[in-house]
Amino acid sequence: NSTNVQVKLNPFKHTCQESTLRKDTISRAKSRWVAEEVKKWVKENQQVGPKELQKNIEDKVKIDLPYMRLFNGKQHAMDSFY
């Protein structure tokens, strides 16, 4: 009593938009979200730079974000303190 299993591969290119958005960066991570994520680090040290924040975010949530998004997120975080 044997069972046959047939595996089929889809020959067409995947066109789901979600997969095209998640290449090396996450484009849906907006600067306001970044502000919430970095608020604690910025509060401890307001001189922290976007490069260090980039490293911390990458270690914490395993995503690589553009420098300017981190810069703007830091600015939003600092604005929320005042």
PDB file of N, CA, C and O in Angstrom, chain B, residues numbered from 101:
ATOM      1  N   ASN B 101       0.845  -1.178   0.000  1.00  0.00           N
ATOM      2  CA  ASN B 101       0.000   0.000   0.000  1.00  0.00           C
ATOM      3  C   ASN B 101       0.891   1.242   0.000  1.00  0.00           C
ATOM      4  O   ASN B 101       1.131   1.832   1.053  1.00  0.00           O
ATOM      5  N   SER B 102       1.371   1.632  -1.147  1.00  0.00           N
ATOM      6  CA  SER B 102       2.275   2.781  -1.226  1.00  0.00           C
ATOM      7  C   SER B 102       1.506   4.054  -1.578  1.00  0.00           C
ATOM      8  O   SER B 102       0.438   4.014  -2.188  1.00  0.00           O
ATOM      9  N   THR B 103       2.080   5.171  -1.176  1.00  0.00           N
ATOM     10  CA  THR B 103       1.487   6.476  -1.459  1.00  0.00           C
ATOM     11  C   THR B 103       2.426   7.242  -2.371  1.00  0.00           C
ATOM     12  O   THR B 103       3.624   7.332  -2.106  1.00  0.00           O
ATOM     13  N   ASN B 104       1.892   7.781  -3.425  1.00  0.00           N
ATOM     14  CA  ASN B 104       2.693   8.595  -4.343  1.00  0.00           C
ATOM     15  C   ASN B 104       2.550  10.068  -3.985  1.00  0.00           C
ATOM     16  O   ASN B 104       1.458  10.558  -3.697  1.00  0.00           O
ATOM     17  N   VAL B 105       3.662  10.744  -4.011  1.00  0.00           N
ATOM     18  CA  VAL B 105       3.670  12.179  -3.747  1.00  0.00           C
ATOM     19  C   VAL B 105       4.227  12.865  -4.975  1.00  0.00           C
ATOM     20  O   VAL B 105       5.285  12.493  -5.483  1.00  0.00           O
ATOM     21  N   GLN B 106       3.509  13.871  -5.449  1.00  0.00           N
ATOM     22  CA  GLN B 106       3.962  14.600  -6.625  1.00  0.00           C
ATOM     23  C   GLN B 106       4.237  16.040  -6.211  1.00  0.00           C
ATOM     24  O   GLN B 106       3.377  16.702  -5.630  1.00  0.00           O
ATOM     25  N   VAL B 107       5.430  16.518  -6.511  1.00  0.00           N
ATOM     26  CA  VAL B 107       5.821  17.886  -6.187  1.00  0.00           C
ATOM     27  C   VAL B 107       5.825  18.691  -7.470  1.00  0.00           C
ATOM     28  O   VAL B 107       6.451  18.311  -8.460  1.00  0.00           O
ATOM     29  N   LYS B 108       5.109  19.819  -7.441  1.00  0.00           N
ATOM     30  CA  LYS B 108       5.061  20.691  -8.610  1.00  0.00           C
ATOM     31  C   LYS B 108       5.732  22.013  -8.266  1.00  0.00           C
ATOM     32  O   LYS B 108       5.568  22.538  -7.164  1.00  0.00           O
ATOM     33  N   LEU B 109       6.479  22.536  -9.208  1.00  0.00           N
ATOM     34  CA  LEU B 109       7.120  23.834  -9.040  1.00  0.00           C
ATOM     35  C   LEU B 109       6.399  24.855  -9.903  1.00  0.00           C
ATOM     36  O   LEU B 109       6.002  24.565 -11.032  1.00  0.00           O
ATOM     37  N   ASN B 110       6.235  26.044  -9.361  1.00  0.00           N
ATOM     38  CA  ASN B 110       5.602  27.125 -10.106  1.00  0.00           C
ATOM     39  C   ASN B 110       6.634  27.730 -11.054  1.00  0.00           C
ATOM     40  O   ASN B 110       7.645  28.256 -10.588  1.00  0.00           O
ATOM     41  N   PRO B 111       6.416  27.674 -12.362  1.00  0.00           N
ATOM     42  CA  PRO B 111       7.403  28.197 -13.311  1.00  0.00           C
ATOM     43  C   PRO B 111       7.347  29.718 -13.473  1.00  0.00           C
ATOM     44  O   PRO B 111       8.207  30.302 -14.132  1.00  0.00           O
ATOM     45  N   PHE B 112       6.350  30.354 -12.882  1.00  0.00           N
ATOM     46  CA  PHE B 112       6.166  31.792 -13.059  1.00  0.00           C
ATOM     47  C   PHE B 112       6.846  32.577 -11.944  1.00  0.00           C
ATOM     48  O   PHE B 112       6.969  32.112 -10.811  1.00  0.00           O
ATOM     49  N   LYS B 113       7.280  33.769 -12.300  1.00  0.00           N
ATOM     50  CA  LYS B 113       7.939  34.642 -11.327  1.00  0.00           C
ATOM     51  C   LYS B 113       6.924  35.100 -10.281  1.00  0.00           C
ATOM     52  O   LYS B 113       5.776  35.405 -10.601  1.00  0.00           O
ATOM     53  N   HIS B 114       7.366  35.141  -9.041  1.00  0.00           N
ATOM     54  CA  HIS B 114       6.520  35.580  -7.940  1.00  0.00           C
ATOM     55  C   HIS B 114       6.302  37.085  -8.044  1.00  0.00           C
ATOM     56  O   HIS B 114       7.270  37.842  -8.121  1.00  0.00           O
ATOM     57  N   THR B 115       5.056  37.527  -8.048  1.00  0.00           N
ATOM     58  CA  THR B 115       4.765  38.953  -8.232  1.00  0.00           C
ATOM     59  C   THR B 115       4.157  39.595  -7.001  1.00  0.00           C
ATOM     60  O   THR B 115       3.678  40.726  -7.075  1.00  0.00           O
ATOM     61  N   CYS B 116       4.164  38.923  -5.898  1.00  0.00           N
ATOM     62  CA  CYS B 116       3.603  39.483  -4.673  1.00  0.00           C
ATOM     63  C   CYS B 116       4.388  40.728  -4.285  1.00  0.00           C
ATOM     64  O   CYS B 116       5.618  40.701  -4.236  1.00  0.00           O
ATOM     65  N   GLN B 117       3.684  41.814  -4.010  1.00  0.00           N
ATOM     66  CA  GLN B 117       4.347  43.074  -3.695  1.00  0.00           C
ATOM     67  C   GLN B 117       5.154  42.985  -2.408  1.00  0.00           C
ATOM     68  O   GLN B 117       6.211  43.607  -2.305  1.00  0.00           O
ATOM     69  N   GLU B 118       4.689  42.242  -1.447  1.00  0.00           N
ATOM     70  CA  GLU B 118       5.394  42.115  -0.170  1.00  0.00           C
ATOM     71  C   GLU B 118       6.825  41.625  -0.367  1.00  0.00           C
ATOM     72  O   GLU B 118       7.742  42.114   0.294  1.00  0.00           O
ATOM     73  N   SER B 119       7.025  40.673  -1.262  1.00  0.00           N
ATOM     74  CA  SER B 119       8.368  40.134  -1.462  1.00  0.00           C
ATOM     75  C   SER B 119       9.286  41.146  -2.130  1.00  0.00           C
ATOM     76  O   SER B 119      10.494  41.128  -1.893  1.00  0.00           O
ATOM     77  N   THR B 120       8.745  42.020  -2.954  1.00  0.00           N
ATOM     78  CA  THR B 120       9.592  43.021  -3.604  1.00  0.00           C
ATOM     79  C   THR B 120       9.964  44.138  -2.647  1.00  0.00           C
ATOM     80  O   THR B 120      10.970  44.817  -2.854  1.00  0.00           O
ATOM     81  N   LEU B 121       9.171  44.341  -1.604  1.00  0.00           N
ATOM     82  CA  LEU B 121       9.480  45.394  -0.640  1.00  0.00           C
ATOM     83  C   LEU B 121      10.559  44.969   0.347  1.00  0.00           C
ATOM     84  O   LEU B 121      11.249  45.819   0.908  1.00  0.00           O
ATOM     85  N   ARG B 122      10.713  43.680   0.564  1.00  0.00           N
ATOM     86  CA  ARG B 122      11.639  43.195   1.580  1.00  0.00           C
ATOM     87  C   ARG B 122      12.881  42.601   0.937  1.00  0.00           C
ATOM     88  O   ARG B 122      13.065  41.384   0.932  1.00  0.00           O
ATOM     89  N   LYS B 123      13.714  43.445   0.405  1.00  0.00           N
ATOM     90  CA  LYS B 123      14.957  42.938  -0.170  1.00  0.00           C
ATOM     91  C   LYS B 123      16.039  43.037   0.889  1.00  0.00           C
ATOM     92  O   LYS B 123      16.231  42.096   1.658  1.00  0.00           O
ATOM     93  N   ASP B 124      16.742  44.144   0.947  1.00  0.00           N
ATOM     94  CA  ASP B 124      17.759  44.321   1.978  1.00  0.00           C
ATOM     95  C   ASP B 124      17.289  45.266   3.066  1.00  0.00           C
ATOM     96  O   ASP B 124      17.844  45.276   4.164  1.00  0.00           O
ATOM     97  N   THR B 125      16.277  46.055   2.772  1.00  0.00           N
ATOM     98  CA  THR B 125      15.775  47.007   3.760  1.00  0.00           C
ATOM     99  C   THR B 125      14.277  46.819   3.919  1.00  0.00           C
ATOM    100  O   THR B 125      13.623  46.174   3.099  1.00  0.00           O
ATOM    101  N   ILE B 126      13.765  47.378   4.958  1.00  0.00           N
ATOM    102  CA  ILE B 126      12.333  47.341   5.203  1.00  0.00           C
ATOM    103  C   ILE B 126      11.795  48.736   4.927  1.00  0.00           C
ATOM    104  O   ILE B 126      11.996  49.655   5.722  1.00  0.00           O
ATOM    105  N   SER B 127      11.115  48.890   3.806  1.00  0.00           N
ATOM    106  CA  SER B 127      10.647  50.221   3.446  1.00  0.00           C
ATOM    107  C   SER B 127       9.411  50.629   4.232  1.00  0.00           C
ATOM    108  O   SER B 127       9.055  51.807   4.247  1.00  0.00           O
ATOM    109  N   ARG B 128       8.756  49.685   4.879  1.00  0.00           N
ATOM    110  CA  ARG B 128       7.556  50.028   5.642  1.00  0.00           C
ATOM    111  C   ARG B 128       7.877  50.523   7.047  1.00  0.00           C
ATOM    112  O   ARG B 128       6.984  50.996   7.750  1.00  0.00           O
ATOM    113  N   ALA B 129       9.114  50.423   7.461  1.00  0.00           N
ATOM    114  CA  ALA B 129       9.515  50.933   8.769  1.00  0.00           C
ATOM    115  C   ALA B 129       9.712  52.434   8.634  1.00  0.00           C
ATOM    116  O   ALA B 129      10.775  52.892   8.217  1.00  0.00           O
ATOM    117  N   LYS B 130       8.696  53.190   8.984  1.00  0.00           N
ATOM    118  CA  LYS B 130       8.728  54.638   8.821  1.00  0.00           C
ATOM    119  C   LYS B 130       9.508  55.291   9.949  1.00  0.00           C
ATOM    120  O   LYS B 130       9.791  54.664  10.970  1.00  0.00           O
ATOM    121  N   SER B 131       9.851  56.554   9.754  1.00  0.00           N
ATOM    122  CA  SER B 131      10.676  57.255  10.734  1.00  0.00           C
ATOM    123  C   SER B 131       9.967  57.392  12.079  1.00  0.00           C
ATOM    124  O   SER B 131      10.635  57.466  13.110  1.00  0.00           O
ATOM    125  N   ARG B 132       8.641  57.427  12.098  1.00  0.00           N
ATOM    126  CA  ARG B 132       7.910  57.484  13.378  1.00  0.00           C
ATOM    127  C   ARG B 132       8.087  56.173  14.150  1.00  0.00           C
ATOM    128  O   ARG B 132       8.228  56.187  15.373  1.00  0.00           O
ATOM    129  N   TRP B 133       8.079  55.050  13.444  1.00  0.00           N
ATOM    130  CA  TRP B 133       8.327  53.767  14.097  1.00  0.00           C
ATOM    131  C   TRP B 133       9.754  53.732  14.626  1.00  0.00           C
ATOM    132  O   TRP B 133      10.004  53.275  15.742  1.00  0.00           O
ATOM    133  N   VAL B 134      10.686  54.220  13.810  1.00  0.00           N
ATOM    134  CA  VAL B 134      12.091  54.269  14.222  1.00  0.00           C
ATOM    135  C   VAL B 134      12.220  55.121  15.478  1.00  0.00           C
ATOM    136  O   VAL B 134      12.965  54.771  16.393  1.00  0.00           O
ATOM    137  N   ALA B 135      11.493  56.245  15.526  1.00  0.00           N
ATOM    138  CA  ALA B 135      11.547  57.135  16.693  1.00  0.00           C
ATOM    139  C   ALA B 135      11.160  56.392  17.964  1.00  0.00           C
ATOM    140  O   ALA B 135      11.807  56.548  18.999  1.00  0.00           O
ATOM    141  N   GLU B 136      10.114  55.589  17.888  1.00  0.00           N
ATOM    142  CA  GLU B 136       9.695  54.817  19.060  1.00  0.00           C
ATOM    143  C   GLU B 136      10.752  53.791  19.461  1.00  0.00           C
ATOM    144  O   GLU B 136      10.979  53.557  20.648  1.00  0.00           O
ATOM    145  N   GLU B 137      11.392  53.185  18.472  1.00  0.00           N
ATOM    146  CA  GLU B 137      12.406  52.170  18.752  1.00  0.00           C
ATOM    147  C   GLU B 137      13.676  52.768  19.361  1.00  0.00           C
ATOM    148  O   GLU B 137      14.303  52.139  20.215  1.00  0.00           O
ATOM    149  N   VAL B 138      14.060  53.963  18.937  1.00  0.00           N
ATOM    150  CA  VAL B 138      15.337  54.540  19.379  1.00  0.00           C
ATOM    151  C   VAL B 138      15.177  55.525  20.534  1.00  0.00           C
ATOM    152  O   VAL B 138      16.169  56.050  21.040  1.00  0.00           O
ATOM    153  N   LYS B 139      13.947  55.777  20.953  1.00  0.00           N
ATOM    154  CA  LYS B 139      13.692  56.788  21.988  1.00  0.00           C
ATOM    155  C   LYS B 139      14.514  56.541  23.252  1.00  0.00           C
ATOM    156  O   LYS B 139      15.074  57.478  23.820  1.00  0.00           O
ATOM    157  N   LYS B 140      14.589  55.292  23.693  1.00  0.00           N
ATOM    158  CA  LYS B 140      15.330  54.956  24.919  1.00  0.00           C
ATOM    159  C   LYS B 140      16.815  55.273  24.758  1.00  0.00           C
ATOM    160  O   LYS B 140      17.433  55.851  25.651  1.00  0.00           O
ATOM    161  N   TRP B 141      17.386  54.889  23.608  1.00  0.00           N
ATOM    162  CA  TRP B 141      18.814  55.118  23.379  1.00  0.00           C
ATOM    163  C   TRP B 141      19.124  56.607  23.263  1.00  0.00           C
ATOM    164  O   TRP B 141      20.156  57.074  23.747  1.00  0.00           O
ATOM    165  N   VAL B 142      18.231  57.344  22.623  1.00  0.00           N
ATOM    166  CA  VAL B 142      18.448  58.784  22.445  1.00  0.00           C
ATOM    167  C   VAL B 142      18.304  59.504  23.780  1.00  0.00           C
ATOM    168  O   VAL B 142      19.017  60.471  24.048  1.00  0.00           O
ATOM    169  N   LYS B 143      17.382  59.031  24.617  1.00  0.00           N
ATOM    170  CA  LYS B 143      17.199  59.653  25.932  1.00  0.00           C
ATOM    171  C   LYS B 143      18.439  59.456  26.799  1.00  0.00           C
ATOM    172  O   LYS B 143      18.828  60.361  27.537  1.00  0.00           O
ATOM    173  N   GLU B 144      19.062  58.280  26.714  1.00  0.00           N
ATOM    174  CA  GLU B 144      20.279  58.004  27.477  1.00  0.00           C
ATOM    175  C   GLU B 144      21.457  58.821  26.969  1.00  0.00           C
ATOM    176  O   GLU B 144      22.273  59.293  27.761  1.00  0.00           O
ATOM    177  N   ASN B 145      21.552  58.992  25.655  1.00  0.00           N
ATOM    178  CA  ASN B 145      22.680  59.705  25.053  1.00  0.00           C
ATOM    179  C   ASN B 145      22.190  60.446  23.812  1.00  0.00           C
ATOM    180  O   ASN B 145      22.003  59.839  22.757  1.00  0.00           O
ATOM    181  N   GLN B 146      21.982  61.755  23.934  1.00  0.00           N
ATOM    182  CA  GLN B 146      21.466  62.534  22.811  1.00  0.00           C
ATOM    183  C   GLN B 146      22.509  62.733  21.719  1.00  0.00           C
ATOM    184  O   GLN B 146      22.177  63.186  20.624  1.00  0.00           O
ATOM    185  N   GLN B 147      23.749  62.405  22.000  1.00  0.00           N
ATOM    186  CA  GLN B 147      24.817  62.539  21.004  1.00  0.00           C
ATOM    187  C   GLN B 147      24.975  61.286  20.144  1.00  0.00           C
ATOM    188  O   GLN B 147      25.822  61.249  19.251  1.00  0.00           O
ATOM    189  N   VAL B 148      24.166  60.261  20.408  1.00  0.00           N
ATOM    190  CA  VAL B 148      24.270  59.024  19.635  1.00  0.00           C
ATOM    191  C   VAL B 148      23.956  59.333  18.172  1.00  0.00           C
ATOM    192  O   VAL B 148      23.023  60.074  17.864  1.00  0.00           O
ATOM    193  N   GLY B 149      24.745  58.756  17.293  1.00  0.00           N
ATOM    194  CA  GLY B 149      24.584  59.025  15.866  1.00  0.00           C
ATOM    195  C   GLY B 149      23.739  57.978  15.160  1.00  0.00           C
ATOM    196  O   GLY B 149      23.497  56.900  15.703  1.00  0.00           O
ATOM    197  N   PRO B 150      23.292  58.292  13.953  1.00  0.00           N
ATOM    198  CA  PRO B 150      22.486  57.348  13.183  1.00  0.00           C
ATOM    199  C   PRO B 150      23.195  56.024  12.903  1.00  0.00           C
ATOM    200  O   PRO B 150      22.547  54.978  12.858  1.00  0.00           O
ATOM    201  N   LYS B 151      24.514  56.051  12.715  1.00  0.00           N
ATOM    202  CA  LYS B 151      25.247  54.800  12.454  1.00  0.00           C
ATOM    203  C   LYS B 151      25.162  53.852  13.649  1.00  0.00           C
ATOM    204  O   LYS B 151      24.960  52.649  13.481  1.00  0.00           O
ATOM    205  N   GLU B 152      25.315  54.397  14.852  1.00  0.00           N
ATOM    206  CA  GLU B 152      25.221  53.558  16.047  1.00  0.00           C
ATOM    207  C   GLU B 152      23.779  53.075  16.245  1.00  0.00           C
ATOM    208  O   GLU B 152      23.553  51.931  16.640  1.00  0.00           O
ATOM    209  N   LEU B 153      22.815  53.946  15.972  1.00  0.00           N
ATOM    210  CA  LEU B 153      21.411  53.544  16.058  1.00  0.00           C
ATOM    211  C   LEU B 153      21.109  52.447  15.040  1.00  0.00           C
ATOM    212  O   LEU B 153      20.347  51.521  15.316  1.00  0.00           O
ATOM    213  N   GLN B 154      21.715  52.566  13.863  1.00  0.00           N
ATOM    214  CA  GLN B 154      21.531  51.567  12.813  1.00  0.00           C
ATOM    215  C   GLN B 154      22.019  50.202  13.297  1.00  0.00           C
ATOM    216  O   GLN B 154      21.360  49.184  13.082  1.00  0.00           O
ATOM    217  N   LYS B 155      23.170  50.192  13.947  1.00  0.00           N
ATOM    218  CA  LYS B 155      23.726  48.945  14.478  1.00  0.00           C
ATOM    219  C   LYS B 155      22.823  48.374  15.577  1.00  0.00           C
ATOM    220  O   LYS B 155      22.565  47.171  15.612  1.00  0.00           O
ATOM    221  N   ASN B 156      22.345  49.244  16.472  1.00  0.00           N
ATOM    222  CA  ASN B 156      21.475  48.790  17.562  1.00  0.00           C
ATOM    223  C   ASN B 156      20.159  48.216  17.038  1.00  0.00           C
ATOM    224  O   ASN B 156      19.697  47.180  17.515  1.00  0.00           O
ATOM    225  N   ILE B 157      19.560  48.890  16.060  1.00  0.00           N
ATOM    226  CA  ILE B 157      18.301  48.409  15.470  1.00  0.00           C
ATOM    227  C   ILE B 157      18.530  47.069  14.782  1.00  0.00           C
ATOM    228  O   ILE B 157      17.720  46.149  14.903  1.00  0.00           O
ATOM    229  N   GLU B 158      19.640  46.970  14.061  1.00  0.00           N
ATOM    230  CA  GLU B 158      19.935  45.720  13.357  1.00  0.00           C
ATOM    231  C   GLU B 158      20.117  44.571  14.350  1.00  0.00           C
ATOM    232  O   GLU B 158      19.660  43.455  14.102  1.00  0.00           O
ATOM    233  N   ASP B 159      20.784  44.846  15.474  1.00  0.00           N
ATOM    234  CA  ASP B 159      20.963  43.813  16.500  1.00  0.00           C
ATOM    235  C   ASP B 159      19.634  43.436  17.157  1.00  0.00           C
ATOM    236  O   ASP B 159      19.393  42.267  17.459  1.00  0.00           O
ATOM    237  N   LYS B 160      18.778  44.432  17.377  1.00  0.00           N
ATOM    238  CA  LYS B 160      17.530  44.202  18.109  1.00  0.00           C
ATOM    239  C   LYS B 160      16.461  43.526  17.256  1.00  0.00           C
ATOM    240  O   LYS B 160      15.891  42.516  17.667  1.00  0.00           O
ATOM    241  N   VAL B 161      16.185  44.075  16.071  1.00  0.00           N
ATOM    242  CA  VAL B 161      15.075  43.559  15.266  1.00  0.00           C
ATOM    243  C   VAL B 161      15.508  42.932  13.952  1.00  0.00           C
ATOM    244  O   VAL B 161      14.667  42.532  13.147  1.00  0.00           O
ATOM    245  N   LYS B 162      16.807  42.845  13.730  1.00  0.00           N
ATOM    246  CA  LYS B 162      17.360  42.140  12.561  1.00  0.00           C
ATOM    247  C   LYS B 162      16.926  42.730  11.220  1.00  0.00           C
ATOM    248  O   LYS B 162      16.674  41.994  10.266  1.00  0.00           O
ATOM    249  N   ILE B 163      16.838  44.072  11.149  1.00  0.00           N
ATOM    250  CA  ILE B 163      16.560  44.711   9.865  1.00  0.00           C
ATOM    251  C   ILE B 163      17.576  45.812   9.621  1.00  0.00           C
ATOM    252  O   ILE B 163      18.101  46.415  10.557  1.00  0.00           O
ATOM    253  N   ASP B 164      17.839  46.058   8.364  1.00  0.00           N
ATOM    254  CA  ASP B 164      18.777  47.097   7.960  1.00  0.00           C
ATOM    255  C   ASP B 164      17.967  48.273   7.436  1.00  0.00           C
ATOM    256  O   ASP B 164      17.207  48.128   6.479  1.00  0.00           O
ATOM    257  N   LEU B 165      18.124  49.430   8.053  1.00  0.00           N
ATOM    258  CA  LEU B 165      17.371  50.619   7.657  1.00  0.00           C
ATOM    259  C   LEU B 165      18.299  51.658   7.049  1.00  0.00           C
ATOM    260  O   LEU B 165      19.476  51.724   7.405  1.00  0.00           O
ATOM    261  N   PRO B 166      17.782  52.467   6.136  1.00  0.00           N
ATOM    262  CA  PRO B 166      18.599  53.523   5.536  1.00  0.00           C
ATOM    263  C   PRO B 166      19.030  54.566   6.571  1.00  0.00           C
ATOM    264  O   PRO B 166      18.316  54.835   7.537  1.00  0.00           O
ATOM    265  N   TYR B 167      20.201  55.141   6.350  1.00  0.00           N
ATOM    266  CA  TYR B 167      20.783  56.134   7.249  1.00  0.00           C
ATOM    267  C   TYR B 167      19.817  57.291   7.500  1.00  0.00           C
ATOM    268  O   TYR B 167      19.600  57.677   8.649  1.00  0.00           O
ATOM    269  N   MET B 168      19.234  57.847   6.432  1.00  0.00           N
ATOM    270  CA  MET B 168      18.367  59.019   6.578  1.00  0.00           C
ATOM    271  C   MET B 168      17.095  58.692   7.360  1.00  0.00           C
ATOM    272  O   MET B 168      16.576  59.556   8.067  1.00  0.00           O
ATOM    273  N   ARG B 169      16.591  57.483   7.252  1.00  0.00           N
ATOM    274  CA  ARG B 169      15.405  57.115   8.030  1.00  0.00           C
ATOM    275  C   ARG B 169      15.750  57.098   9.514  1.00  0.00           C
ATOM    276  O   ARG B 169      14.936  57.495  10.347  1.00  0.00           O
ATOM    277  N   LEU B 170      16.952  56.641   9.844  1.00  0.00           N
ATOM    278  CA  LEU B 170      17.386  56.653  11.243  1.00  0.00           C
ATOM    279  C   LEU B 170      17.647  58.076  11.716  1.00  0.00           C
ATOM    280  O   LEU B 170      17.326  58.422  12.853  1.00  0.00           O
ATOM    281  N   PHE B 171      18.221  58.895  10.858  1.00  0.00           N
ATOM    282  CA  PHE B 171      18.462  60.297  11.204  1.00  0.00           C
ATOM    283  C   PHE B 171      17.132  60.989  11.511  1.00  0.00           C
ATOM    284  O   PHE B 171      16.999  61.663  12.532  1.00  0.00           O
ATOM    285  N   ASN B 172      16.155  60.819  10.629  1.00  0.00           N
ATOM    286  CA  ASN B 172      14.842  61.444  10.833  1.00  0.00           C
ATOM    287  C   ASN B 172      14.123  60.850  12.040  1.00  0.00           C
ATOM    288  O   ASN B 172      13.442  61.572  12.769  1.00  0.00           O
ATOM    289  N   GLY B 173      14.263  59.560  12.256  1.00  0.00           N
ATOM    290  CA  GLY B 173      13.666  58.928  13.426  1.00  0.00           C
ATOM    291  C   GLY B 173      14.256  59.466  14.715  1.00  0.00           C
ATOM    292  O   GLY B 173      13.540  59.669  15.695  1.00  0.00           O
ATOM    293  N   LYS B 174      15.556  59.697  14.716  1.00  0.00           N
ATOM    294  CA  LYS B 174      16.208  60.280  15.892  1.00  0.00           C
ATOM    295  C   LYS B 174      15.670  61.685  16.139  1.00  0.00           C
ATOM    296  O   LYS B 174      15.428  62.067  17.284  1.00  0.00           O
ATOM    297  N   GLN B 175      15.480  62.458  15.065  1.00  0.00           N
ATOM    298  CA  GLN B 175      14.942  63.815  15.203  1.00  0.00           C
ATOM    299  C   GLN B 175      13.527  63.766  15.788  1.00  0.00           C
ATOM    300  O   GLN B 175      13.198  64.565  16.665  1.00  0.00           O
ATOM    301  N   HIS B 176      12.700  62.852  15.320  1.00  0.00           N
ATOM    302  CA  HIS B 176      11.342  62.703  15.863  1.00  0.00           C
ATOM    303  C   HIS B 176      11.399  62.334  17.345  1.00  0.00           C
ATOM    304  O   HIS B 176      10.624  62.854  18.148  1.00  0.00           O
ATOM    305  N   ALA B 177      12.314  61.441  17.701  1.00  0.00           N
ATOM    306  CA  ALA B 177      12.450  61.030  19.101  1.00  0.00           C
ATOM    307  C   ALA B 177      12.865  62.211  19.967  1.00  0.00           C
ATOM    308  O   ALA B 177      12.329  62.397  21.059  1.00  0.00           O
ATOM    309  N   MET B 178      13.813  63.008  19.491  1.00  0.00           N
ATOM    310  CA  MET B 178      14.264  64.171  20.259  1.00  0.00           C
ATOM    311  C   MET B 178      13.153  65.215  20.379  1.00  0.00           C
ATOM    312  O   MET B 178      13.010  65.849  21.424  1.00  0.00           O
ATOM    313  N   ASP B 179      12.375  65.394  19.324  1.00  0.00           N
ATOM    314  CA  ASP B 179      11.257  66.345  19.370  1.00  0.00           C
ATOM    315  C   ASP B 179      10.207  65.922  20.390  1.00  0.00           C
ATOM    316  O   ASP B 179       9.546  66.772  20.988  1.00  0.00           O
ATOM    317  N   SER B 180      10.051  64.635  20.592  1.00  0.00           N
ATOM    318  CA  SER B 180       9.037  64.157  21.535  1.00  0.00           C
ATOM    319  C   SER B 180       9.433  64.424  22.992  1.00  0.00           C
ATOM    320  O   SER B 180       8.581  64.381  23.879  1.00  0.00           O
ATOM    321  N   PHE B 181      10.706  64.696  23.242  1.00  0.00           N
ATOM    322  CA  PHE B 181      11.155  64.986  24.603  1.00  0.00           C
ATOM    323  C   PHE B 181      10.796  66.401  25.026  1.00  0.00           C
ATOM    324  O   PHE B 181      10.677  66.677  26.220  1.00  0.00           O
ATOM    325  N   TYR B 182      10.623  67.293  24.075  1.00  0.00           N
ATOM    326  CA  TYR B 182      10.412  68.711  24.393  1.00  0.00           C
ATOM    327  C   TYR B 182       9.033  69.168  24.037  1.00  0.00           C
ATOM    328  O   TYR B 182       8.696  70.334  24.241  1.00  0.00           O
TER     329      TYR B 182
END
